[in-house]
Amino acid sequence: MLQQDIEAVYEELATGIDVAGSADAEIFLAQVCLLLARELGDRERVLELIRQAMRLHGEDRAAGPTPVR
């Protein structure tokens, strides 16, 4: 996926979060993740990506922003 595609996905997610509102943003993101997991169709890959996001989130807290890989 090209950088411009990643940016388009990010913008659409941001719009979805805004539409969902702060009270439902987490539920919205969970729904998106589950839909993407179903589309991917590979349980182990989905679990690895969740772990990768958790690691990146931990790095973000310790060292600031981490570029998308």
SELUMZA-758285 format. One record per residue: residue number from 1; residue in one letter; chain; x, y, z of N, C-alpha, C, CB in turn. Coordinates in pm, 1 decimal, m for minus. Glycine has a CB too. Example, Ala and Ser with C-alpha at 12.3 -4.5 7.8 and 13.67 -1.06 7.14 Angstrom:
% SELUMZA-758285
atom i=1	aa=A	ch=A	n_x=1319.0	n_y=m569.0	n_z=780.0	ca_x=1230.0	ca_y=m450.0	ca_z=780.0	c_x=1320.0	c_y=m330.0	c_z=780.0	cb_x=1130.8	cb_y=m447.3	cb_z=904.6
atom i=2	aa=S	ch=A	n_x=1285.0	n_y=m225.0	n_z=708.0	ca_x=1367.0	ca_y=m106.0	ca_z=714.0	c_x=1290.0	c_y=3.0	c_z=787.0	cb_x=1408.4	cb_y=m59.8	cb_z=572.5
END
This chain:
% SELUMZA-758285
atom i=1	aa=M	ch=A	n_x=85.7	n_y=m117.1	n_z=0.0	ca_x=0.0	ca_y=0.0	ca_z=0.0	c_x=90.6	c_y=123.8	c_z=0.0	cb_x=m97.7	cb_y=m0.4	cb_z=123.7
atom i=2	aa=L	ch=A	n_x=58.3	n_y=215.7	n_z=m84.2	ca_x=135.5	ca_y=339.0	ca_z=m94.3	c_x=105.3	c_y=432.3	c_z=23.0	cb_x=106.0	cb_y=409.6	cb_z=m227.2
atom i=3	aa=Q	ch=A	n_x=197.1	n_y=525.4	n_z=48.9	ca_x=179.2	ca_y=621.0	ca_z=157.7	c_x=48.7	c_y=698.9	c_z=142.1	cb_x=297.5	cb_y=717.5	cb_z=163.3
atom i=4	aa=Q	ch=A	n_x=14.5	n_y=736.4	n_z=19.2	ca_x=m110.2	ca_y=810.5	ca_z=m1.8	c_x=m231.4	c_y=724.7	c_z=33.1	cb_x=m120.0	cb_y=858.8	cb_z=m147.4
atom i=5	aa=D	ch=A	n_x=m221.5	n_y=594.1	n_z=13.6	ca_x=m330.2	ca_y=504.2	ca_z=51.3	c_x=m343.4	c_y=496.1	c_z=203.4	cb_x=m307.0	cb_y=364.0	cb_z=m7.8
atom i=6	aa=I	ch=A	n_x=m229.8	n_y=487.9	n_z=272.0	ca_x=m229.9	ca_y=486.5	ca_z=418.6	c_x=m293.3	c_y=615.2	c_z=471.7	cb_x=m85.4	cb_y=470.2	cb_z=473.8
atom i=7	aa=E	ch=A	n_x=m257.1	n_y=726.9	n_z=410.5	ca_x=m312.7	ca_y=855.9	ca_z=452.8	c_x=m463.5	c_y=861.0	c_z=431.1	cb_x=m245.2	cb_y=970.7	cb_z=376.8
atom i=8	aa=A	ch=A	n_x=m511.0	n_y=804.6	n_z=320.0	ca_x=m655.0	ca_y=801.7	ca_z=293.4	c_x=m727.5	c_y=715.7	c_z=397.1	cb_x=m682.5	cb_y=748.4	cb_z=151.4
atom i=9	aa=V	ch=A	n_x=m668.0	n_y=603.0	n_z=434.1	ca_x=m726.5	ca_y=516.7	ca_z=537.5	c_x=m730.8	c_y=591.6	c_z=670.1	cb_x=m645.6	cb_y=384.5	cb_z=552.2
atom i=10	aa=Y	ch=A	n_x=m621.5	n_y=659.0	n_z=703.2	ca_x=m615.1	ca_y=735.5	ca_z=827.8	c_x=m725.0	c_y=842.5	c_z=830.8	cb_x=m475.8	cb_y=801.1	cb_z=843.9
atom i=11	aa=E	ch=A	n_x=m740.7	n_y=913.4	n_z=721.9	ca_x=m842.6	ca_y=1018.7	ca_z=715.9	c_x=m982.9	c_y=961.4	c_z=732.6	cb_x=m832.9	cb_y=1094.5	cb_z=583.3
atom i=12	aa=E	ch=A	n_x=m1008.7	n_y=847.4	n_z=670.6	ca_x=m1141.4	ca_y=785.5	ca_z=682.9	c_x=m1165.6	c_y=737.3	c_z=825.6	cb_x=m1155.6	cb_y=667.8	cb_z=584.1
atom i=13	aa=L	ch=A	n_x=m1061.7	n_y=681.2	n_z=888.9	ca_x=m1074.3	ca_y=642.2	ca_z=1029.2	c_x=m1102.0	c_y=762.7	c_z=1116.8	cb_x=m948.1	cb_y=571.0	cb_z=1076.6
atom i=14	aa=A	ch=A	n_x=m1030.1	n_y=871.2	n_z=1093.3	ca_x=m1051.4	ca_y=993.7	ca_z=1171.8	c_x=m1194.1	c_y=1043.1	c_z=1156.4	cb_x=m952.8	cb_y=1103.7	cb_z=1129.0
atom i=15	aa=T	ch=A	n_x=m1246.6	n_y=1038.0	n_z=1035.1	ca_x=m1385.7	ca_y=1078.4	ca_z=1011.8	c_x=m1481.2	c_y=987.6	c_z=1087.6	cb_x=m1418.6	cb_y=1076.0	cb_z=861.4
atom i=16	aa=G	ch=A	n_x=m1456.1	n_y=857.2	n_z=1081.6	ca_x=m1540.2	ca_y=761.8	ca_z=1154.2	c_x=m1538.7	c_y=785.3	c_z=1303.5	cb_x=m1495.8	cb_y=621.1	cb_z=1125.4
atom i=17	aa=I	ch=A	n_x=m1421.6	n_y=816.0	n_z=1357.8	ca_x=m1410.1	ca_y=845.4	ca_z=1500.8	c_x=m1490.1	c_y=970.5	c_z=1534.7	cb_x=m1262.0	cb_y=863.4	cb_z=1541.7
atom i=18	aa=D	ch=A	n_x=m1479.1	n_y=1072.8	n_z=1450.0	ca_x=m1555.0	ca_y=1196.3	ca_z=1472.5	c_x=m1705.0	c_y=1169.4	c_z=1469.6	cb_x=m1518.5	cb_y=1301.9	cb_z=1367.1
atom i=19	aa=V	ch=A	n_x=m1749.4	n_y=1090.9	n_z=1373.2	ca_x=m1892.2	ca_y=1060.2	ca_z=1361.0	c_x=m1939.6	c_y=978.0	c_z=1481.2	cb_x=m1920.4	cb_y=983.8	cb_z=1229.0
atom i=20	aa=A	ch=A	n_x=m1856.6	n_y=883.3	n_z=1525.1	ca_x=m1893.5	ca_y=798.3	ca_z=1639.4	c_x=m1901.8	c_y=879.5	c_z=1767.9	cb_x=m1792.1	cb_y=684.0	cb_z=1656.3
atom i=21	aa=G	ch=A	n_x=m1818.9	n_y=982.1	n_z=1777.6	ca_x=m1814.7	ca_y=1062.7	ca_z=1899.9	c_x=m1721.9	c_y=999.8	c_z=2002.6	cb_x=m1955.5	cb_y=1078.9	cb_z=1959.0
atom i=22	aa=S	ch=A	n_x=m1677.3	n_y=1080.2	n_z=2095.0	ca_x=m1578.1	ca_y=1032.8	ca_z=2192.0	c_x=m1629.2	c_y=917.3	c_z=2277.3	cb_x=m1535.8	cb_y=1146.6	cb_z=2281.8
atom i=23	aa=A	ch=A	n_x=m1757.2	n_y=913.8	n_z=2305.1	ca_x=m1812.3	ca_y=807.0	ca_z=2388.6	c_x=m1808.7	c_y=671.2	c_z=2319.4	cb_x=m1954.6	cb_y=840.3	cb_z=2427.6
atom i=24	aa=D	ch=A	n_x=m1817.2	n_y=670.4	n_z=2186.6	ca_x=m1823.3	ca_y=544.5	ca_z=2112.4	c_x=m1702.7	c_y=520.0	c_z=2022.7	cb_x=m1947.4	cb_y=541.5	cb_z=2029.5
atom i=25	aa=A	ch=A	n_x=m1599.5	n_y=602.3	n_z=2033.4	ca_x=m1482.4	ca_y=588.4	ca_z=1946.1	c_x=m1415.1	c_y=452.8	c_z=1961.4	cb_x=m1382.1	cb_y=698.6	cb_z=1975.2
atom i=26	aa=E	ch=A	n_x=m1400.6	n_y=404.5	n_z=2084.5	ca_x=m1335.4	ca_y=275.0	ca_z=2106.4	c_x=m1416.3	c_y=161.6	c_z=2045.7	cb_x=m1315.0	cb_y=250.0	cb_z=2255.8
atom i=27	aa=I	ch=A	n_x=m1547.6	n_y=168.4	n_z=2059.5	ca_x=m1634.1	ca_y=65.7	ca_z=2000.2	c_x=m1622.4	c_y=69.4	c_z=1847.9	cb_x=m1782.1	cb_y=86.1	cb_z=2043.8
atom i=28	aa=F	ch=A	n_x=m1623.3	n_y=188.3	n_z=1790.4	ca_x=m1607.9	ca_y=202.5	ca_z=1645.9	c_x=m1477.4	c_y=138.7	c_z=1599.4	cb_x=m1612.1	cb_y=350.8	cb_z=1605.6
atom i=29	aa=L	ch=A	n_x=m1366.7	n_y=170.1	n_z=1666.0	ca_x=m1236.4	ca_y=115.3	ca_z=1626.2	c_x=m1233.0	c_y=m36.7	c_z=1642.1	cb_x=m1123.8	cb_y=179.3	cb_z=1709.3
atom i=30	aa=A	ch=A	n_x=m1294.6	n_y=m88.3	n_z=1747.3	ca_x=m1301.5	ca_y=m233.3	ca_z=1765.2	c_x=m1380.5	c_y=m297.4	c_z=1651.5	cb_x=m1365.3	cb_y=m268.2	cb_z=1901.0
atom i=31	aa=Q	ch=A	n_x=m1490.6	n_y=m235.3	n_z=1611.2	ca_x=m1570.5	ca_y=m288.1	ca_z=1500.8	c_x=m1490.8	c_y=m288.7	c_z=1370.8	cb_x=m1698.5	cb_y=m206.0	cb_z=1483.6
atom i=32	aa=V	ch=A	n_x=m1417.1	n_y=m181.3	n_z=1345.2	ca_x=m1333.1	ca_y=m175.1	ca_z=1225.3	c_x=m1229.6	c_y=m287.4	c_z=1227.9	cb_x=m1262.9	cb_y=m37.3	cb_z=1214.4
atom i=33	aa=C	ch=A	n_x=m1165.1	n_y=m305.0	n_z=1342.3	ca_x=m1063.4	ca_y=m409.5	ca_z=1354.7	c_x=m1121.9	c_y=m548.5	c_z=1330.9	cb_x=m998.5	cb_y=m403.6	cb_z=1492.5
atom i=34	aa=L	ch=A	n_x=m1238.1	n_y=m574.2	n_z=1387.0	ca_x=m1300.0	ca_y=m704.9	ca_z=1369.2	c_x=m1343.2	c_y=m728.5	c_z=1224.0	cb_x=m1419.9	cb_y=m718.5	cb_z=1461.8
atom i=35	aa=L	ch=A	n_x=m1393.5	n_y=m625.0	n_z=1158.8	ca_x=m1428.2	ca_y=m638.0	ca_z=1016.7	c_x=m1304.0	c_y=m665.5	c_z=931.9	cb_x=m1498.8	cb_y=m510.6	cb_z=966.9
atom i=36	aa=L	ch=A	n_x=m1195.3	n_y=m595.2	n_z=962.0	ca_x=m1071.1	ca_y=m618.3	ca_z=888.3	c_x=m1015.7	c_y=m757.4	c_z=916.5	cb_x=m967.0	cb_y=m512.0	cb_z=924.5
atom i=37	aa=A	ch=A	n_x=m1026.2	n_y=m803.1	n_z=1040.1	ca_x=m980.4	ca_y=m937.8	ca_z=1075.0	c_x=m1059.2	c_y=m1042.7	c_z=998.3	cb_x=m993.3	cb_y=m962.0	cb_z=1226.3
atom i=38	aa=R	ch=A	n_x=m1188.8	n_y=m1024.3	n_z=991.3	ca_x=m1272.6	ca_y=m1119.1	ca_z=916.1	c_x=m1232.7	c_y=m1119.1	c_z=768.5	cb_x=m1423.2	cb_y=m1083.4	cb_z=931.1
atom i=39	aa=E	ch=A	n_x=m1208.9	n_y=m1001.7	n_z=714.6	ca_x=m1170.2	ca_y=m989.8	ca_z=573.9	c_x=m1034.5	c_y=m1056.4	c_z=549.0	cb_x=m1165.3	cb_y=m841.4	cb_z=531.8
atom i=40	aa=L	ch=A	n_x=m940.2	n_y=m1038.4	n_z=641.0	ca_x=m808.6	ca_y=m1099.1	ca_z=626.9	c_x=m817.5	c_y=m1250.9	c_z=634.0	cb_x=m714.0	cb_y=m1046.7	cb_z=734.6
atom i=41	aa=G	ch=A	n_x=m898.4	n_y=m1301.1	n_z=725.4	ca_x=m925.4	ca_y=m1444.0	ca_z=731.6	c_x=m811.6	c_y=m1530.1	c_z=784.9	cb_x=m960.9	cb_y=m1491.1	cb_z=598.1
atom i=42	aa=D	ch=A	n_x=m717.5	n_y=m1471.9	n_z=857.0	ca_x=m602.4	ca_y=m1545.6	ca_z=908.4	c_x=m584.3	c_y=m1511.6	c_z=1055.9	cb_x=m473.4	cb_y=m1512.4	cb_z=827.4
atom i=43	aa=R	ch=A	n_x=m636.0	n_y=m1597.9	n_z=1141.5	ca_x=m636.3	ca_y=m1572.4	ca_z=1285.8	c_x=m497.3	c_y=m1540.3	c_z=1339.9	cb_x=m692.7	cb_y=m1692.3	cb_z=1359.3
atom i=44	aa=E	ch=A	n_x=m399.7	n_y=m1622.0	n_z=1306.4	ca_x=m264.8	ca_y=m1601.7	ca_z=1359.3	c_x=m205.2	c_y=m1469.0	c_z=1312.6	cb_x=m173.9	cb_y=m1717.1	cb_z=1317.3
atom i=45	aa=R	ch=A	n_x=m230.3	n_y=m1432.4	n_z=1187.9	ca_x=m178.9	ca_y=m1304.2	ca_z=1137.9	c_x=m245.1	c_y=m1187.8	c_z=1210.5	cb_x=m202.1	cb_y=m1291.9	cb_z=985.9
atom i=46	aa=V	ch=A	n_x=m374.7	n_y=m1197.8	n_z=1233.1	ca_x=m446.5	ca_y=m1092.7	ca_z=1305.1	c_x=m390.6	c_y=m1078.0	c_z=1446.3	cb_x=m597.9	cb_y=m1123.5	cb_z=1310.0
atom i=47	aa=L	ch=A	n_x=m368.8	n_y=m1190.4	n_z=1515.3	ca_x=m314.3	ca_y=m1184.5	ca_z=1650.4	c_x=m174.5	c_y=m1123.5	c_z=1651.7	cb_x=m311.0	cb_y=m1323.9	cb_z=1712.0
atom i=48	aa=E	ch=A	n_x=m92.1	n_y=m1157.5	n_z=1554.3	ca_x=41.4	ca_y=m1098.9	ca_z=1545.4	c_x=33.6	c_y=m947.9	c_z=1521.9	cb_x=121.5	cb_y=m1165.9	cb_z=1433.0
atom i=49	aa=L	ch=A	n_x=m57.4	n_y=m903.9	n_z=1437.3	ca_x=m73.3	ca_y=m760.4	ca_z=1413.0	c_x=m121.2	c_y=m687.1	c_z=1537.9	cb_x=m171.3	cb_y=m736.8	cb_z=1298.4
atom i=50	aa=I	ch=A	n_x=m207.6	n_y=m750.8	n_z=1615.7	ca_x=m250.6	ca_y=m690.7	ca_z=1742.3	c_x=m130.4	c_y=m676.6	c_z=1834.4	cb_x=m361.9	cb_y=m776.0	cb_z=1810.1
atom i=51	aa=R	ch=A	n_x=m48.2	n_y=m780.6	n_z=1842.7	ca_x=72.2	ca_y=m773.7	ca_z=1927.1	c_x=168.4	c_y=m666.1	c_z=1877.5	cb_x=143.5	cb_y=m910.1	cb_z=1930.3
atom i=52	aa=Q	ch=A	n_x=180.6	n_y=m654.4	n_z=1746.2	ca_x=267.5	ca_y=m550.8	ca_z=1689.3	c_x=216.4	c_y=m412.3	c_z=1727.6	cb_x=275.4	cb_y=m564.3	cb_z=1535.3
atom i=53	aa=A	ch=A	n_x=87.3	n_y=m391.6	n_z=1719.1	ca_x=29.5	ca_y=m262.3	ca_z=1757.9	c_x=53.0	c_y=m234.3	c_z=1905.8	cb_x=m121.2	cb_y=m259.1	cb_z=1727.1
atom i=54	aa=M	ch=A	n_x=43.4	n_y=m337.9	n_z=1988.5	ca_x=68.3	ca_y=m320.0	ca_z=2130.9	c_x=213.6	c_y=m280.0	c_z=2155.2	cb_x=34.4	cb_y=m448.4	cb_z=2208.1
atom i=55	aa=R	ch=A	n_x=306.2	n_y=m342.6	n_z=2082.3	ca_x=447.9	ca_y=m305.9	ca_z=2095.7	c_x=470.2	c_y=m162.6	c_z=2049.2	cb_x=537.4	cb_y=m402.7	cb_z=2015.1
atom i=56	aa=L	ch=A	n_x=412.9	n_y=m126.3	n_z=1935.3	ca_x=427.9	ca_y=9.8	ca_z=1884.0	c_x=369.2	c_y=111.0	c_z=1982.1	cb_x=360.2	cb_y=23.4	cb_z=1746.5
atom i=57	aa=H	ch=A	n_x=258.1	n_y=77.6	n_z=2041.1	ca_x=195.4	ca_y=166.6	ca_z=2138.7	c_x=287.4	c_y=185.5	c_z=2258.7	cb_x=58.5	cb_y=110.7	cb_z=2184.0
atom i=58	aa=G	ch=A	n_x=351.2	n_y=79.0	n_z=2304.8	ca_x=446.0	ca_y=87.8	ca_z=2415.0	c_x=566.1	c_y=172.4	c_z=2378.8	cb_x=491.0	cb_y=m50.2	cb_z=2456.4
atom i=59	aa=E	ch=A	n_x=615.7	n_y=159.5	n_z=2253.9	ca_x=727.1	ca_y=241.4	ca_z=2207.4	c_x=685.8	c_y=387.1	c_z=2200.8	cb_x=776.2	cb_y=193.8	cb_z=2070.3
atom i=60	aa=D	ch=A	n_x=563.6	n_y=413.0	n_z=2156.6	ca_x=514.4	ca_y=550.6	ca_z=2147.5	c_x=518.4	c_y=617.5	c_z=2284.3	cb_x=371.0	cb_y=553.6	cb_z=2090.9
atom i=61	aa=R	ch=A	n_x=479.5	n_y=545.9	n_z=2383.9	ca_x=477.6	ca_y=602.6	ca_z=2518.7	c_x=618.8	c_y=632.3	c_z=2567.3	cb_x=407.4	cb_y=507.2	cb_z=2616.0
atom i=62	aa=A	ch=A	n_x=714.5	n_y=545.1	n_z=2531.1	ca_x=850.9	ca_y=559.2	ca_z=2581.8	c_x=935.6	c_y=656.2	c_z=2500.0	cb_x=917.9	cb_y=424.7	cb_z=2584.7
atom i=63	aa=A	ch=A	n_x=916.6	n_y=654.0	n_z=2366.4	ca_x=1011.3	ca_y=726.0	ca_z=2280.4	c_x=947.0	c_y=822.8	c_z=2183.2	cb_x=1092.1	cb_y=628.8	cb_z=2203.7
atom i=64	aa=G	ch=A	n_x=820.7	n_y=848.9	n_z=2194.5	ca_x=754.5	ca_y=936.9	ca_z=2099.9	c_x=706.0	c_y=860.4	c_z=1979.6	cb_x=847.1	cb_y=1047.7	cb_z=2056.8
atom i=65	aa=P	ch=A	n_x=663.7	n_y=929.3	n_z=1873.9	ca_x=602.5	ca_y=865.5	ca_z=1758.6	c_x=696.1	c_y=767.6	c_z=1688.1	cb_x=556.6	cb_y=970.1	cb_z=1661.6
atom i=66	aa=T	ch=A	n_x=635.5	n_y=655.8	n_z=1643.8	ca_x=705.8	ca_y=556.0	ca_z=1564.8	c_x=645.8	c_y=557.1	c_z=1425.9	cb_x=697.0	cb_y=414.0	cb_z=1629.4
atom i=67	aa=P	ch=A	n_x=728.2	n_y=561.8	n_z=1320.6	ca_x=673.6	ca_y=563.4	ca_z=1185.3	c_x=596.5	c_y=435.3	c_z=1154.3	cb_x=785.6	cb_y=582.5	cb_z=1083.7
atom i=68	aa=V	ch=A	n_x=495.4	n_y=447.1	n_z=1068.6	ca_x=418.4	ca_y=330.4	ca_z=1023.8	c_x=509.4	c_y=242.9	c_z=940.2	cb_x=291.4	cb_y=372.8	cb_z=942.4
atom i=69	aa=R	ch=A	n_x=503.8	n_y=114.7	n_z=966.2	ca_x=591.0	ca_y=20.2	ca_z=894.0	c_x=516.9	c_y=m53.9	c_z=789.1	cb_x=653.8	cb_y=m78.0	cb_z=988.2
END
